[in-house]
Amino acid sequence: MRITNNGLLPVTTGSAVQPGTGNPQGSFAQILKDTLGEVNKLQLEAAQASTDLALGKVQDVSEVMIAAEKANIALQLTIQVRNKVIEAYQEVMRMQV
């Protein structure tokens, strides 16, 4: 399975566990760290593009707007994933054992 996201977050290919081995390809913590690093990188790139526009280094405003929108969409996706994880955790905590 291949999940694409137009370059907003790292692309996941295949399953998290290699078939027949039971060994994970990467830990959840590492995947989370990499993904948050990518979101941070997009935020920094958008901030730099805005600064360059203000200093007159960039003539094409559309490039700045695209960088800002990429950063915004990545941040919104991250927030929604966080909300779903919290919701799932709360649901598990409400279960009767």
Phi, psi and omega in degrees: 000139179233125179253123178250155183211027177057033175080010182280321181224164179303146182272135178258127178238131178078190180266168181284343181239133178290132182302134175082348183254328184075003180269129178288145177284328179202145181284158178300320180299319180291319178297317178298316179298315180297318181294315178294326175297320179293320177296317178298318179299318178295322178296317180294321178296320178294319178295319179294320178297320178295318178296317179297323178295317180295328180274356179083013180280339181244129180264335184265105182294331182297326177297319179294317180295321179295317178298318180293320180291320176301314180296319180295315181295318179298319179294316179297320177297317179299317179297317180294321177295316177301316180298320179293322179294317178296318179298317179296318178298315180296323178295318178296321181292335178279347183293143176276135179261000000 
